[in-house]
Amino acid sequence: MLYLNVMNKEKILISACLLGENCKYDGTNNEVKKLKELTKYYDLIPICPEVNGGLKTPRYKSEISNTRVITENGKDVTDFFNDGAYWAYCIAIKFKIKIAILKDKSPSCGVYNVYDGTFKNKLVDGSGITTKLLKKANVKVLDENEALKFLQELETLNHDKNI
């Protein structure tokens, strides 16, 4: 998928799974089709920190347990998550990214919630590895629901300009 435009618009990082890429741990995606409309206003740079960090798709489900990321079969994959987060951070710095749209609940991209590390489908307040690093770089991180509201605001502003 190519979402960059030659017009050199401001760029937004976005979880690739939200754009329909099958990079989720189970080989599926979390597509929110409406988010593709952001290309009217921004160039989108799709990222999957887990894949960019070296993990395959499909892969075992992972959750944050204390400060480590562990798979459901007990393997520590923290280094892969850290590598992917650093990759996203470098992209954010290179392209002067101000906004990222990331998939909530993910151990990489969770904005407000992550699973608690017990693999019992229990959410806790907290952010994923990539989200934490991007926030340290002063990137505003939105979840998919906030991104839809943001898009609606952009469309309203654009509509008002054209009246």
C-alpha positions as a Python dict, from the first residue, in 0.01 Angstrom:
ca = {
    (1, 'M'): (0, 0, 0),
    (2, 'L'): (131, 340, -93),
    (3, 'Y'): (-24, 636, 81),
    (4, 'L'): (246, 895, 17),
    (5, 'N'): (162, 1169, -227),
    (6, 'V'): (409, 1366, -436),
    (7, 'M'): (239, 1689, -322),
    (8, 'N'): (445, 1683, -3),
    (9, 'K'): (160, 1725, 244),
    (10, 'E'): (219, 1702, 616),
    (11, 'K'): (259, 1337, 716),
    (12, 'I'): (82, 1121, 973),
    (13, 'L'): (200, 784, 1102),
    (14, 'I'): (-82, 531, 1109),
    (15, 'S'): (-110, 169, 1217),
    (16, 'A'): (-101, -33, 895),
    (17, 'C'): (-370, -269, 1028),
    (18, 'L'): (-614, 27, 1042),
    (19, 'L'): (-562, 73, 667),
    (20, 'G'): (-641, -292, 596),
    (21, 'E'): (-294, -449, 592),
    (22, 'N'): (-304, -803, 728),
    (23, 'C'): (-27, -750, 980),
    (24, 'K'): (-219, -819, 1302),
    (25, 'Y'): (-82, -1107, 1513),
    (26, 'D'): (-344, -1348, 1372),
    (27, 'G'): (-284, -1248, 1008),
    (28, 'T'): (-592, -1027, 984),
    (29, 'N'): (-637, -650, 1013),
    (30, 'N'): (-836, -386, 1202),
    (31, 'E'): (-939, -186, 897),
    (32, 'V'): (-1132, 136, 947),
    (33, 'K'): (-1206, 225, 582),
    (34, 'K'): (-1308, 582, 659),
    (35, 'L'): (-954, 661, 782),
    (36, 'K'): (-825, 631, 424),
    (37, 'E'): (-1005, 960, 360),
    (38, 'L'): (-732, 1133, 560),
    (39, 'T'): (-529, 1118, 237),
    (40, 'K'): (-726, 1425, 123),
    (41, 'Y'): (-541, 1625, 387),
    (42, 'Y'): (-225, 1432, 482),
    (43, 'D'): (23, 1182, 349),
    (44, 'L'): (-17, 860, 550),
    (45, 'I'): (283, 655, 648),
    (46, 'P'): (163, 306, 746),
    (47, 'I'): (363, 132, 1017),
    (48, 'C'): (340, -196, 1201),
    (49, 'P'): (601, -176, 1475),
    (50, 'E'): (575, -548, 1544),
    (51, 'V'): (651, -641, 1183),
    (52, 'N'): (900, -355, 1145),
    (53, 'G'): (1072, -486, 1458),
    (54, 'G'): (1121, -828, 1298),
    (55, 'L'): (818, -1037, 1398),
    (56, 'K'): (633, -1247, 1140),
    (57, 'T'): (264, -1248, 1054),
    (58, 'P'): (91, -1450, 1183),
    (59, 'R'): (261, -1471, 1522),
    (60, 'Y'): (171, -1561, 1877),
    (61, 'K'): (-42, -1309, 2063),
    (62, 'S'): (167, -1086, 2291),
    (63, 'E'): (85, -884, 2600),
    (64, 'I'): (278, -652, 2827),
    (65, 'S'): (364, -809, 3161),
    (66, 'N'): (535, -563, 3394),
    (67, 'T'): (802, -411, 3169),
    (68, 'R'): (836, -705, 2928),
    (69, 'V'): (636, -819, 2626),
    (70, 'I'): (561, -1191, 2644),
    (71, 'T'): (388, -1419, 2394),
    (72, 'E'): (106, -1650, 2492),
    (73, 'N'): (354, -1940, 2472),
    (74, 'G'): (593, -1766, 2716),
    (75, 'K'): (858, -1624, 2483),
    (76, 'D'): (1000, -1279, 2565),
    (77, 'V'): (969, -1063, 2252),
    (78, 'T'): (1044, -729, 2416),
    (79, 'D'): (1346, -661, 2195),
    (80, 'F'): (1134, -695, 1879),
    (81, 'F'): (880, -449, 2020),
    (82, 'N'): (1154, -205, 2122),
    (83, 'D'): (1315, -229, 1778),
    (84, 'G'): (982, -160, 1607),
    (85, 'A'): (913, 133, 1838),
    (86, 'Y'): (1253, 279, 1765),
    (87, 'W'): (1193, 237, 1391),
    (88, 'A'): (865, 431, 1422),
    (89, 'Y'): (1041, 695, 1631),
    (90, 'C'): (1309, 740, 1363),
    (91, 'I'): (1043, 779, 1092),
    (92, 'A'): (864, 1035, 1310),
    (93, 'I'): (1183, 1236, 1355),
    (94, 'K'): (1286, 1216, 987),
    (95, 'F'): (947, 1335, 858),
    (96, 'K'): (876, 1578, 1146),
    (97, 'I'): (561, 1385, 1237),
    (98, 'K'): (324, 1567, 1469),
    (99, 'I'): (37, 1315, 1474),
    (100, 'A'): (21, 935, 1486),
    (101, 'I'): (-295, 725, 1467),
    (102, 'L'): (-240, 394, 1641),
    (103, 'K'): (-454, 91, 1726),
    (104, 'D'): (-563, 98, 2087),
    (105, 'K'): (-520, -214, 2301),
    (106, 'S'): (-209, -330, 2113),
    (107, 'P'): (111, -397, 2310),
    (108, 'S'): (288, -180, 2051),
    (109, 'C'): (31, 80, 1962),
    (110, 'G'): (-213, 92, 2254),
    (111, 'V'): (-297, 454, 2324),
    (112, 'Y'): (-507, 426, 2641),
    (113, 'N'): (-545, 53, 2707),
    (114, 'V'): (-337, -263, 2682),
    (115, 'Y'): (-405, -620, 2787),
    (116, 'D'): (-275, -701, 3135),
    (117, 'G'): (-34, -984, 3051),
    (118, 'T'): (-253, -1270, 3176),
    (119, 'F'): (-402, -1358, 2835),
    (120, 'K'): (-746, -1352, 2995),
    (121, 'N'): (-876, -1067, 2777),
    (122, 'K'): (-844, -815, 3062),
    (123, 'L'): (-764, -454, 2973),
    (124, 'V'): (-576, -212, 3195),
    (125, 'D'): (-497, 156, 3158),
    (126, 'G'): (-168, 202, 2982),
    (127, 'S'): (10, 259, 2654),
    (128, 'G'): (199, 36, 2416),
    (129, 'I'): (575, 44, 2363),
    (130, 'T'): (560, 252, 2042),
    (131, 'T'): (303, 495, 2179),
    (132, 'K'): (520, 568, 2481),
    (133, 'L'): (825, 640, 2266),
    (134, 'L'): (635, 859, 2020),
    (135, 'K'): (486, 1061, 2305),
    (136, 'K'): (839, 1123, 2436),
    (137, 'A'): (911, 1272, 2092),
    (138, 'N'): (611, 1506, 2137),
    (139, 'V'): (399, 1326, 1879),
    (140, 'K'): (27, 1354, 1948),
    (141, 'V'): (-102, 996, 1944),
    (142, 'L'): (-467, 933, 1862),
    (143, 'D'): (-656, 605, 1876),
    (144, 'E'): (-882, 503, 1588),
    (145, 'N'): (-1193, 660, 1744),
    (146, 'E'): (-1023, 994, 1803),
    (147, 'A'): (-892, 978, 1445),
    (148, 'L'): (-1245, 947, 1310),
    (149, 'K'): (-1348, 1256, 1509),
    (150, 'F'): (-1039, 1437, 1380),
    (151, 'L'): (-1133, 1346, 1022),
    (152, 'Q'): (-1487, 1473, 1079),
    (153, 'E'): (-1346, 1805, 1205),
    (154, 'L'): (-1123, 1832, 897),
    (155, 'E'): (-1417, 1763, 667),
    (156, 'T'): (-1630, 2023, 847),
    (157, 'L'): (-1355, 2285, 821),
    (158, 'N'): (-1299, 2205, 455),
    (159, 'H'): (-1673, 2219, 383),
    (160, 'D'): (-1700, 2556, 555),
    (161, 'K'): (-1413, 2693, 342),
    (162, 'N'): (-1589, 2589, 23),
    (163, 'I'): (-1919, 2758, 108),
}
